[in-house]
């Protein structure tokens, strides 16, 4: 069954030898690039294009055409390659269209050699772009997947290649278009000369030379469809590949002569000025700003190789900007305070200023200077906050589900993903000087630390005091919201949730998980149920650790659930003995490295009776609250940020709808 992808979606590839078919309705140039784990192209020899159509595991067309078939053999791709990006561009020669918005949307499909489609993607939404990254094949957990990218570039091939950090982007783009122009000029080649016996003479096969060296190792020059002899260095007699295209020297610019290897080794094609810096930000797409006003913010206006990564970096850039502008304001106010105090001390220390109205005038002048300094600092803060608020209003609606609040409309179009996102939103953060701005609190996935949701009696940031019974309920509801988000952003079958509720006090709050059919088993109760769950998860951590340390991950017992595991512990420390506490400490310390995560719903004060036994557990978990509370400190200037949990809006059914899809996907996955 074919997977019809939309932009950003991915699909696993079931086999290594594939074809990528392109149908554009107008002649386009098709090419591909090889990238490392960061998406970096390590030189022109990592780009397959009409002037050099063959790379290890890859072969593209030599001419611009309305239809293309690109050959791919993922088993032949070098180990240093983690991404294969398929590129489409409009040729600059001739009278054809200059932008993709003027032609029908190109269609791409990944097929097996038998023609059976694996996945397809129609590149809709293109306007002024003349080059586009259509698809990306990438390594994932020992296998390969295809992602629908659809990233267009109005600056053409040069801009596209520069965005992938190729230093020679403009030169190579010019060479590609030259090769295409030559190909169009000779699209009907002259027949070869006849021999005396009337047969057509075959073209001489180019001799195999030494393969170029990539940045991380030897890159052999071979077609993905070469027979074994050709792949090892022998060229077929007629110099033709299985698809009938002659194999020129791979990697050089169009029309370049084959360089000869120096005596004593292979040619080093690594570029001496190769950079490893972060990718450049995307081209600005916002309308031009009015004179004297700052540029209008754009969602995704940050560095990154995907829109998800750009939004992630943009959110944390907003967090840092707000932290620093607030620190500057507070520092300015502190300076104004200290200056006013110093001036007043000078007035009081001079006996002459105490006579008549001199003292009052000096104090009034000090007060006015103080207000001027504070007013200037406030104006700068208001300006920066207004800019950040405008950015937040643009970014929030553009966030993917994993980054979005529960009231974001993106959840109404939710579908169970096929790949985990970079990060997860655990709530919002704000400061009192900029109370209108809520910055998403994003944490990377998989979780590196467990969570402690404090259910003790607390005073929220608005001064309201919440009793312990209400806090326990809110704490567990917060835990359920976090668990639902984790279940929603993981692919089906890759995240499992367990619950320990010794006294059954959380039945009502746990109902969305228990009734939704997304738990591994009903919530464990009593001492026996608690011991059983803790024992099984502890054993799982031990087994995985032993397998990894022994270098034999395939030696795990059959039937062992290898998905990420989350254990929700409610009403701690009631019903837990010393052995259970030690097991929880072990899971908190050792579990995250092997995919076992802990979420404690507990009262810190009630747990204090365990003393030093509990301190390591407390320190190893990220403390959150079920009510707004200013207890999180940033690493830059140490602000106490107010944290707000990501609770579902009252009366909303979005949580139940999302969990219903998760449960249905789990059932399909287990079949």
VOGU-3710 file (C-alpha; in Angstrom, 3 decimals, decimal comma):
1> xxxxxxxxxx> 0,000/0,000/0,000  1,413/3,386/-1,028  1,928/6,036/1,625  0,779/9,403/0,269  2,977/11,843/2,163  2,409/15,473/2,968  5,165/17,942/3,730  7,195/16,862/6,755  5,823/13,310/6,929  8,081/10,272/6,680
11> xxxxxxxxxx> 7,754/6,590/5,879  10,070/3,593/6,381  11,771/2,117/3,336  11,370/-1,680/3,204  14,218/-2,370/0,770  17,576/-0,951/-0,250  17,372/-0,944/-4,056  14,844/1,623/-5,163  13,844/4,005/-7,903  12,732/7,581/-7,373
21> xxxxxxxxxx> 10,369/8,621/-10,135  9,700/12,261/-10,938  6,887/13,597/-13,119  6,867/17,367/-13,549  4,923/18,146/-16,729  7,801/20,378/-17,849  11,523/19,705/-18,251  13,310/19,859/-14,888  16,810/19,047/-13,727  16,993/16,162/-11,258
31> xxxxxxxxxx> 19,930/15,649/-8,937  20,824/14,416/-5,481  23,263/15,194/-2,695  24,900/13,020/-0,080  25,114/14,477/3,422  26,570/13,425/6,748  24,658/13,179/10,040  24,420/16,995/10,108  23,283/17,242/6,515  26,604/18,697/5,377
41> xxxxxxxxxx> 27,821/18,089/1,812  31,577/17,497/1,931  32,393/18,875/-1,509  31,231/18,722/-5,115  32,059/15,023/-5,261  29,048/14,437/-2,980  26,572/15,885/-5,525  25,055/13,818/-8,349  23,922/15,974/-11,273  23,707/15,824/-15,080
51> xxxxxxxxxx> 27,414/16,623/-15,420  28,415/13,861/-12,970  25,412/11,562/-12,653  26,917/8,700/-10,627  27,760/8,578/-6,921  28,146/5,557/-4,647  24,670/4,058/-4,421  23,132/6,700/-6,637  22,583/7,479/-10,340  20,634/10,397/-11,816
61> xxxxxxxxxx> 19,683/11,528/-15,321  22,098/13,400/-17,586  19,495/15,746/-19,098  16,554/17,924/-18,150  13,305/16,067/-18,765  9,662/16,027/-17,719  10,055/12,519/-16,289  13,006/11,029/-14,422  13,999/7,764/-12,840  16,749/7,997/-10,246
71> xxxxxxxxxx> 18,422/4,739/-9,204  19,248/4,244/-5,524  21,000/1,410/-3,718  21,121/2,289/-0,038  23,388/-0,657/0,773  26,045/0,870/-1,506  25,915/4,291/0,137  29,077/4,922/2,219  28,786/4,686/5,980  29,668/8,381/6,259
81> xxxxxxxxxx> 26,456/9,285/4,422  23,327/9,706/6,520  21,103/11,685/4,150  20,330/11,505/0,440  18,460/14,617/-0,722  16,629/14,587/-4,070  16,741/17,960/-5,833  14,627/19,379/-8,653  15,404/22,611/-10,501  14,094/24,458/-13,537
91> xxxxxxxxxx> 16,733/24,822/-16,280  17,888/28,378/-16,928  18,391/27,847/-20,661  15,557/28,006/-23,161  12,114/29,595/-22,951  10,676/27,414/-20,202  9,048/28,611/-16,970  11,231/30,434/-14,442  9,343/29,372/-11,307  7,542/26,267/-10,081
101> xxxxxxxxxx> 4,412/28,299/-9,334  3,815/28,612/-13,085  3,699/24,848/-13,708  1,769/21,875/-12,410  2,897/20,576/-9,029  5,708/18,006/-9,521  4,948/14,462/-8,416  7,563/12,191/-6,855  7,346/8,530/-5,922  9,688/6,017/-4,319
111> xxxxxxxxxx> 9,226/2,589/-5,906  10,781/-0,834/-5,849  12,527/-2,214/-8,902  9,258/-3,946/-9,785  7,524/-0,563/-10,023  5,482/-0,985/-6,822  5,143/2,380/-5,087  6,358/2,660/-1,493  5,610/6,347/-0,914  4,599/9,346/-3,002
121> xxxxxxxxxx> 4,630/13,096/-2,535  3,157/15,920/-4,600  5,066/19,186/-4,180  2,241/21,666/-3,722  2,493/25,243/-2,493  5,494/26,307/-4,579  5,404/29,857/-5,978  8,543/31,844/-6,826  10,928/28,954/-6,215  13,058/27,654/-9,074
131> xxxxxxxxxx> 14,758/24,844/-7,111  13,411/22,537/-4,421  14,527/19,711/-2,142  11,757/17,238/-2,905  12,581/14,158/-0,810  15,132/13,102/1,751  16,239/9,534/2,422  17,853/9,282/5,834  19,176/6,695/8,265  17,063/5,975/11,328
141> xxxxxxxxxx> 17,856/3,316/13,971  19,699/1,037/11,595  17,221/1,436/8,732  16,260/4,034/6,157  13,241/6,304/5,869  11,962/8,780/3,289  10,721/12,233/4,277  8,668/14,637/2,165  10,592/17,912/2,368  9,305/20,352/-0,270
151> xxxxxxxxxx> 11,753/23,117/0,711  11,906/25,584/-2,172  14,483/28,244/-3,040  13,766/31,370/-5,044  17,509/31,743/-5,607  17,680/28,471/-7,514  20,269/25,729/-7,276  22,985/28,041/-5,970  20,886/29,014/-2,959  19,810/25,418/-2,386
161> xxxxxxxxxx> 23,376/24,096/-2,370  24,572/26,987/-0,211  21,864/26,151/2,331  23,466/22,711/2,606  26,811/24,392/3,355  28,569/23,590/0,089  31,374/26,177/-0,335  31,415/25,824/-4,125  27,627/26,239/-4,403  27,572/28,978/-7,058
171> xxxxxxxxxx> 30,304/27,411/-9,189  28,662/23,996/-9,110  25,215/25,412/-9,872  26,678/27,156/-12,939  28,371/23,943/-14,012  25,126/21,983/-13,677  23,204/24,438/-15,839  26,016/24,381/-18,419  25,833/20,589/-18,534  22,065/20,759/-18,963
181> xxxxxxxxxx> 22,410/23,309/-21,772  24,904/21,063/-23,573  22,584/18,120/-23,068  19,664/20,003/-24,588  21,831/20,989/-27,554  22,745/17,394/-28,249  19,431/15,810/-27,317  19,473/14,090/-30,758  23,071/12,880/-30,941  24,756/12,085/-34,220
191> xxxxxxxxxx> 25,092/8,369/-34,909  28,526/6,866/-34,368  30,707/6,237/-37,403  30,359/2,990/-39,280  33,208/0,528/-39,423  34,295/-1,228/-42,566  31,974/-4,111/-41,812  28,997/-1,818/-41,329  28,687/-2,130/-37,541  28,361/0,880/-35,278
201> xxxxxxxxxx> 31,517/1,441/-33,281  31,099/1,373/-29,553  32,357/4,305/-27,491  35,547/3,629/-25,653  35,040/2,846/-22,005  36,716/5,298/-19,663  39,313/3,621/-17,548  38,643/3,333/-13,870  40,827/5,604/-11,759  41,370/5,910/-8,095
211> xxxxxxxxxx> 38,248/6,821/-6,160  38,054/10,237/-4,529  38,462/10,603/-0,822  35,573/12,029/1,158  35,781/13,857/4,428  35,464/10,730/6,508  36,824/7,985/4,376  37,136/6,443/0,959  34,207/6,978/-1,389  34,236/4,391/-4,191
221> xxxxxxxxxx> 33,208/5,376/-7,702  30,463/2,944/-8,634  26,930/2,872/-9,923  24,293/1,420/-7,605  23,329/-1,040/-10,323  26,811/-2,193/-11,230  27,348/-5,938/-11,214  29,761/-7,143/-8,527  32,751/-6,947/-10,880  32,038/-3,348/-11,782
231> xxxxxxxxxx> 31,511/-2,362/-8,194  34,920/-3,690/-7,315  36,674/-1,727/-10,026  36,078/-3,467/-13,387  34,167/-1,451/-15,974  31,639/-3,208/-18,253  32,925/-3,624/-21,741  30,640/-1,063/-23,332  30,996/1,562/-20,634  27,233/1,640/-20,025
241> xxxxxxxxxx> 25,252/1,260/-16,828  22,129/-0,767/-16,481  20,091/2,346/-17,318  22,044/3,045/-20,477  23,928/6,112/-19,234  27,653/6,319/-19,709  29,602/6,678/-16,483  31,743/9,805/-16,470  34,077/10,528/-13,633  31,832/11,206/-10,590
251> xxxxxxxxxx> 32,276/14,361/-8,579  33,928/16,793/-10,986  32,173/19,824/-12,425  30,412/19,459/-15,714  32,835/18,964/-18,559  35,894/18,696/-16,322  38,706/16,426/-17,332  39,369/13,518/-15,071  42,192/14,412/-12,689  44,981/11,948/-12,417
261> xxxxxxxxxx> 45,899/10,411/-9,104  49,252/11,392/-7,692  51,874/8,721/-7,503  51,458/7,154/-4,148  47,784/7,455/-3,372  44,312/8,676/-4,113  43,273/12,232/-4,773  42,039/14,177/-1,741  38,925/16,057/-2,706  38,222/17,505/0,747
271> xxxxxxxxxx> 37,838/21,264/0,521  40,464/23,209/2,540  37,896/25,803/3,637  35,111/23,382/4,528  33,002/24,830/7,350  31,119/23,019/10,093  29,201/25,978/11,468  25,438/25,988/11,951  23,379/26,302/8,773  22,331/29,805/7,711
281> xxxxxxxxxx> 18,854/31,041/8,642  16,110/30,647/6,042  15,564/33,534/3,635  13,267/36,187/5,126  9,686/35,737/4,034  8,141/38,612/5,982  6,802/41,755/4,327  9,256/44,644/4,393  9,217/46,690/7,560  8,101/50,298/7,614
291> xxxxxxxxxx> 10,923/52,852/7,800  12,143/53,243/11,366  10,365/50,097/12,558  11,880/46,672/13,246  11,365/43,881/10,711  8,205/41,871/11,136  8,843/38,513/12,791  8,677/35,270/10,826  7,947/31,795/12,175  10,966/29,558/11,717
301> xxxxxxxxxx> 13,403/32,472/11,405  16,328/30,626/13,011  19,076/28,228/11,993  18,264/24,583/11,392  17,908/21,888/8,742  14,134/21,535/9,103  11,235/23,757/10,084  10,907/21,791/13,331  14,526/22,479/14,249  14,212/26,128/13,244
311> xxxxxxxxxx> 11,131/26,602/15,406  12,861/24,854/18,307  15,861/27,176/18,029  13,613/30,201/17,611  11,641/29,404/20,782  14,774/29,104/22,868  16,143/32,235/21,233  13,027/34,035/22,477  13,634/32,586/25,936  17,218/33,865/25,981
321> xxxxxxxxxx> 16,204/37,275/24,609  13,534/37,702/27,269  15,942/36,590/29,995  18,605/39,048/28,931  16,376/42,054/28,299  14,770/41,527/31,715  18,205/41,217/33,301  19,240/44,483/31,656  16,109/46,209/32,976  16,632/44,913/36,495
331> xxxxxxxxxx> 20,288/45,923/36,394  19,344/49,435/35,267  16,818/49,759/38,088  19,380/48,523/40,607  21,873/51,075/39,297  19,278/53,858/39,605  18,554/52,743/43,172  22,215/52,719/44,164  22,835/56,085/42,532  19,880/57,670/44,314
341> xxxxxxxxxx> 21,023/56,256/47,651  24,544/57,567/47,072  23,287/61,064/46,210  21,015/61,127/49,262  23,897/60,022/51,479  25,988/62,894/50,129  23,170/65,352/50,867  22,774/64,127/54,438  26,516/64,080/55,079  26,880/67,811/54,239
351> xxxxxxxxxx> 25,624/70,002/57,122  25,120/72,941/54,737  22,450/71,073/52,788  20,348/70,699/55,905  19,813/74,471/56,167  16,906/76,001/54,343  15,515/74,317/51,274  18,807/73,009/49,853  18,245/69,516/51,256  14,734/69,269/49,826
361> xxxxxxxxxx> 15,939/70,457/46,423  18,780/67,906/46,394  16,440/65,103/47,326  13,987/66,152/44,612  16,798/66,252/42,041  17,946/62,763/43,061  14,394/61,484/42,751  13,989/63,000/39,280  17,268/61,480/38,067  16,151/58,123/39,457
371> xxxxxxxxxx> 12,825/58,307/37,642  14,557/59,301/34,404  16,886/56,307/34,573  14,054/53,910/35,395  11,874/55,431/32,685  14,567/54,950/30,033  15,114/51,358/31,130  11,365/50,774/31,023  11,130/52,142/27,492  13,858/49,787/26,302
381> xxxxxxxxxx> 12,155/46,876/28,069  8,766/47,768/26,567  10,307/47,979/23,099  11,980/44,561/23,435  8,905/42,969/24,981  6,685/44,329/22,198  9,018/42,797/19,618  9,038/39,455/21,440  5,275/39,547/21,831  4,862/40,098/18,089
391> xxxxxxxxxx> 7,212/37,175/17,471  5,305/34,961/19,925  2,022/35,755/18,157  3,532/34,545/14,878  5,393/31,531/16,238  2,674/30,023/18,450  0,202/29,191/15,616  3,041/27,694/13,524  4,209/25,216/16,154  3,846/21,471/15,492
401> xxxxxxxxxx> 1,732/19,427/17,879  4,652/18,422/20,101  5,453/22,113/20,712  1,884/23,440/20,801  -0,542/24,108/23,644  -3,553/21,867/23,972  -5,773/24,688/22,671  -3,784/25,016/19,438  -5,881/23,975/16,385  -2,995/21,746/15,242
411> xxxxxxxxxx> -4,255/19,108/17,677  -7,570/18,875/15,827  -5,652/17,615/12,768  -3,576/15,233/14,878  -2,344/11,963/13,400  -0,085/9,450/15,106  3,438/10,332/13,915  5,937/7,950/12,337  8,966/9,583/13,987  9,561/11,207/17,350
421> xxxxxxxxxx> 10,042/14,996/17,313  13,106/16,840/18,554  11,410/18,098/21,696  8,231/18,227/23,762  6,426/21,137/25,378  6,161/20,671/29,140  4,431/23,987/29,839  4,981/27,732/29,648  7,433/30,148/31,260  7,085/33,857/31,953
431> xxxxxxxxxx> 8,535/36,701/34,025  6,637/39,364/36,009  8,088/42,226/33,915  6,652/40,638/30,747  3,587/38,820/31,985  1,891/38,936/28,568  4,516/36,697/26,963  4,386/32,942/27,479  7,497/31,192/26,182  7,052/27,445/25,528
441> xxxxxxxxxx> 9,192/25,276/27,796  10,670/22,701/25,417  12,739/19,691/26,509  14,608/17,409/24,145  13,452/13,864/23,469  14,092/11,206/24,592  13,865/12,589/28,122  17,195/12,787/29,900  15,619/13,249/33,347  12,470/12,098/35,027
451> xxxxxxxxxx> 9,841/14,480/36,407  8,767/15,253/39,972  5,335/16,915/40,094  5,044/18,445/43,537  1,595/17,783/44,993  2,203/19,492/48,338  0,313/22,465/49,729  1,377/25,484/47,705  0,781/29,173/47,120  0,532/29,938/43,413
461> xxxxxxxxxx> 2,031/33,000/41,751  -1,265/34,897/42,120  -1,204/34,416/45,889  -3,977/31,818/46,070  -3,322/28,981/48,498  -4,271/25,472/47,360  -4,838/22,748/49,963  -3,047/19,422/49,834  -6,077/17,399/48,662  -6,646/19,702/45,700
471> xxxxxxxxxx> -2,932/19,745/44,937  -2,824/15,936/44,751  -5,666/15,977/42,243  -4,077/18,738/40,162  -0,708/17,011/40,359  -2,030/13,774/38,916  -4,021/15,599/36,241  -0,796/17,343/35,227  0,976/13,985/35,093  -1,787/12,597/32,875
481> xxxxxxxxxx> -1,475/15,584/30,521  2,309/15,070/30,281  1,903/11,319/29,691  -0,728/11,916/27,008  1,628/14,289/25,194  4,435/11,751/25,295  2,145/9,035/23,963  0,898/11,371/21,227  4,312/12,365/19,860  5,822/8,884/19,707
491> xxxxxxxxxx> 5,108/6,465/16,846  2,723/3,620/17,546  4,285/0,953/19,737  7,330/3,033/20,680  6,110/4,388/24,032  4,563/2,461/26,934  3,034/3,876/30,119  2,770/2,120/33,500  0,997/3,504/36,568  1,411/2,773/40,273
501> xxxxxxxxxx> -1,496/4,023/42,398  -1,146/2,073/45,678  -4,331/3,257/47,371  -6,410/3,860/44,246  -6,678/7,542/45,133  -6,117/8,665/41,552  -8,840/6,686/39,794  -10,750/9,738/38,576  -7,706/11,662/37,343  -6,264/8,558/35,649
511> xxxxxxxxxx> -9,518/7,801/33,821  -8,405/9,307/30,440  -5,421/6,933/30,324  -7,132/3,884/31,842  -10,339/4,146/29,826  -8,540/5,242/26,683  -6,772/1,884/26,376  -3,268/3,355/26,220  -1,827/1,869/29,414  0,300/-1,272/29,374
521> xxxxxxxxxx> -1,877/-2,651/32,206  -4,413/-1,312/34,706  -2,894/0,876/37,429  -1,049/-1,257/39,971  -2,450/-1,139/43,508  -1,320/-2,321/46,894  2,106/-3,496/47,979  2,054/-6,531/45,673  1,180/-4,529/42,564  3,807/-1,915/43,376
531> xxxxxxxxxx> 6,500/-4,547/43,874  5,563/-6,314/40,633  5,808/-3,199/38,435  9,020/-1,962/40,047  10,571/-5,413/39,806  9,793/-5,787/36,100  11,090/-2,342/35,173  14,222/-2,785/37,286  14,879/-6,112/35,594  14,391/-4,495/32,187
541> xxxxxxxxxx> 16,985/-1,834/32,984  19,426/-4,547/34,139  18,930/-6,660/31,018  19,352/-3,785/28,579  22,417/-2,490/30,412  24,050/-5,916/30,332  23,283/-6,327/26,628  24,723/-2,927/25,770  27,822/-3,345/27,900  28,414/-6,749/26,375
551> xxxxxxxxxx> 28,016/-5,387/22,864  25,147/-7,772/22,154  21,912/-5,780/21,929  20,391/-8,574/19,827  20,750/-10,966/22,746  17,801/-9,536/24,668  15,126/-12,074/25,631  12,436/-12,574/22,984  9,281/-10,664/23,752  11,050/-7,939/25,749
561> xxxxxxxxxx> 9,312/-4,617/25,166  12,027/-2,403/23,693  9,870/0,722/23,506  10,414/3,748/25,727  8,843/3,170/29,163  7,227/5,733/31,472  6,289/4,918/35,057  3,801/7,268/36,758  3,979/6,960/40,540  1,039/8,525/42,391
571> xxxxxxxxxx> 0,633/9,458/46,040  4,248/8,847/46,990  5,456/8,052/49,694  2,256/6,328/50,919  2,492/2,565/50,391  6,232/2,458/49,582  8,801/0,689/51,725  12,576/1,183/51,737  13,104/-1,443/49,034  10,614/0,297/46,727
581> xxxxxxxxxx> 12,293/3,657/47,360  15,683/2,183/46,431  14,195/0,765/43,241  12,745/4,167/42,356  16,154/5,749/42,934  17,716/3,144/40,666  15,149/3,775/37,910  15,643/7,534/38,190  19,437/7,244/37,942  19,895/4,415/35,440
591> xxxxxxxxxx> 16,596/4,273/33,584  16,755/7,230/31,170  19,910/5,914/29,472  18,073/2,711/28,512  14,620/4,152/27,850  12,916/3,953/31,262  11,595/7,237/32,636  10,040/8,142/35,976  7,252/10,612/36,747  6,633/11,084/40,456
601> xxxxxxxxxx> 3,500/12,778/41,819  4,584/13,444/45,397  4,624/15,884/48,292  8,186/16,916/49,037  7,414/17,706/52,681  5,690/14,384/53,326  8,591/12,593/51,657  11,135/14,325/53,906  10,796/11,516/56,450  13,031/9,340/54,294
611> xxxxxxxxxx> 15,843/11,849/54,823  19,098/11,199/52,943  17,610/8,102/51,318  15,336/10,299/49,185  17,683/13,192/48,441  19,338/11,560/45,386  15,902/10,820/43,918  14,784/14,407/44,468  17,924/15,860/42,894  17,845/13,596/39,820
621> xxxxxxxxxx> 14,325/14,639/38,733  13,081/17,863/37,151  10,672/19,473/39,594  7,420/20,841/38,137  4,231/22,081/39,773  0,543/21,651/38,912  -0,123/25,371/39,580  1,784/28,440/38,357  4,861/28,844/40,511  8,091/30,825/40,153
631> xxxxxxxxxx> 10,668/28,194/40,955  12,555/27,478/37,712  15,886/29,283/37,224  17,536/29,900/33,856  21,240/29,150/33,335  22,139/32,621/32,008  21,182/35,170/34,668  19,374/33,027/37,253  15,882/34,509/36,877  13,126/32,779/38,820
641> xxxxxxxxxx> 10,724/31,957/35,991  7,079/31,271/36,644  6,172/27,832/35,316  2,638/27,007/34,146  1,668/23,382/33,444  0,133/22,388/30,089  -3,368/21,565/31,320  -6,218/20,810/28,920  -8,761/23,673/28,678  -11,917/23,015/30,754
651> xxxxxxxxxx> -14,570/21,206/28,753  -12,220/20,319/25,888  -12,305/16,809/24,461  -8,958/17,111/22,689  -7,205/14,790/25,158  -9,748/12,001/24,655  -9,658/12,431/20,869  -5,860/12,241/20,756  -5,713/9,216/23,065  -8,362/7,452/20,971
661> xxxxxxxxxx> -6,114/7,734/17,911  -3,120/6,561/19,932  -5,065/3,528/21,161  -6,243/2,656/17,635  -2,684/2,917/16,313  -1,430/0,664/19,128  -4,001/-1,971/18,229  -3,020/-1,869/14,550  0,664/-2,024/15,454  0,238/-5,107/17,652
671> x> -1,630/-7,041/14,956
//
